Amino acid sequence: MFAGVLMLVNGLLGVFAGIAGIAKDDVYERVGDYVYKFDLATWGWVHLVLGLVIAATGWGILRGAGWAKAVGVALAALGIVAQFLWLPYTPVWAVISIAIGLFVIWALCTDTPEQRTGP
């Protein structure tokens, strides 16, 4: 449940970040020079699509879908890479999102059926 909630929230926040990037809002400003330079609207679309997929997978984890655990680990890893590349725009939030991704991977990889209780 922990991983599902984190993925759902992190995915929704990614959607909001993507919308702000696509709208070229004044929210984002590049901090210093960075090797991985992409257009802000491109990053907006990346975060929007990735956020939607991460949120949908988080919902799948909460529903107990069999496919969601492996997909969740893969998407959390992909989200960590995307946030690393997004560092020049939102350094603090990118580090927080990377930590959330690591918690998701940890929660999904250490979950066993014996630990689950309830119906």
C-alpha positions in Angstrom: 0.0 0.0 0.0 2.9 2.3 0.9 4.4 2.1 -2.6 1.0 2.5 -4.3 0.2 5.7 -2.5 3.7 7.1 -3.1 3.4 6.3 -6.8 0.0 7.8 -7.1 1.0 11.0 -5.4 4.3 11.3 -7.2 2.6 10.6 -10.5 0.0 13.3 -9.9 2.7 15.8 -9.0 4.6 14.8 -12.1 1.4 15.6 -14.1 1.2 19.0 -12.5 4.9 19.7 -13.2 4.4 18.6 -16.8 1.5 20.9 -17.3 3.5 23.8 -15.9 6.4 23.0 -18.2 4.1 22.7 -21.3 2.4 26.0 -20.5 5.9 27.6 -20.1 4.9 29.0 -16.8 7.2 31.2 -14.8 7.6 28.4 -12.3 10.8 26.9 -13.8 14.1 28.6 -14.3 17.4 26.9 -15.2 19.9 26.8 -12.3 23.4 27.0 -13.9 24.7 25.3 -17.0 23.9 21.6 -17.4 25.0 18.9 -19.9 21.4 17.6 -20.5 19.7 20.6 -22.2 16.2 20.1 -23.4 13.4 22.4 -24.2 11.1 23.2 -21.2 8.0 22.1 -23.2 9.7 18.8 -24.1 10.4 18.2 -20.4 6.8 19.1 -19.7 5.5 16.4 -22.0 8.0 13.9 -20.6 6.8 14.6 -17.1 3.1 14.7 -18.0 3.2 11.3 -19.8 5.5 9.7 -17.2 3.4 11.1 -14.4 0.2 9.6 -15.9 1.8 6.2 -16.3 3.3 6.3 -12.8 -0.1 7.3 -11.2 -1.9 4.6 -13.2 0.6 2.0 -12.0 0.2 3.2 -8.4 -3.5 2.7 -8.7 -2.8 -0.8 -10.1 -0.7 -1.5 -7.0 -3.4 -0.3 -4.7 -5.9 -2.5 -6.5 -3.6 -5.6 -6.2 -2.9 -6.1 -10.0 -0.3 -8.7 -10.6 1.5 -6.7 -13.4 1.8 -3.6 -11.3 4.6 -4.7 -9.0 7.2 -5.3 -11.7 6.0 -2.3 -13.7 6.2 -0.2 -10.6 9.8 -1.0 -10.0 10.7 -0.2 -13.6 8.8 3.0 -13.6 10.2 4.2 -10.3 13.7 3.6 -11.7 12.8 5.5 -14.9 11.3 8.3 -12.8 14.6 8.5 -10.8 16.5 8.9 -14.0 14.1 11.6 -15.3 14.3 13.5 -12.1 18.1 13.4 -12.2 18.0 14.9 -15.7 15.4 17.5 -14.4 17.8 18.7 -11.6 18.7 22.1 -13.2 15.0 23.2 -13.1 13.9 22.1 -9.7 16.9 20.9 -7.7 15.2 20.4 -4.3 12.1 18.7 -5.7 14.1 16.5 -8.0 16.1 15.2 -5.0 12.9 14.6 -3.0 11.3 12.8 -5.9 14.4 10.6 -6.3 14.1 9.7 -2.7 10.4 8.9 -3.1 11.4 6.7 -6.1 13.9 4.8 -4.0 11.3 4.2 -1.3 8.9 2.9 -3.9 11.5 0.5 -5.2 12.4 -0.6 -1.7 8.7 -1.1 -0.7 7.9 -3.1 -3.9 11.0 -5.3 -3.7 10.6 -6.2 0.0 6.9 -6.9 -0.2 6.0 -10.6 0.3 2.6 -12.3 0.4 3.3 -13.5 4.0 3.5 -9.9 5.2 0.0 -9.0 3.9 -3.0 -9.2 6.2 -6.6 -8.8 5.7 -9.1 -10.1 3.1 
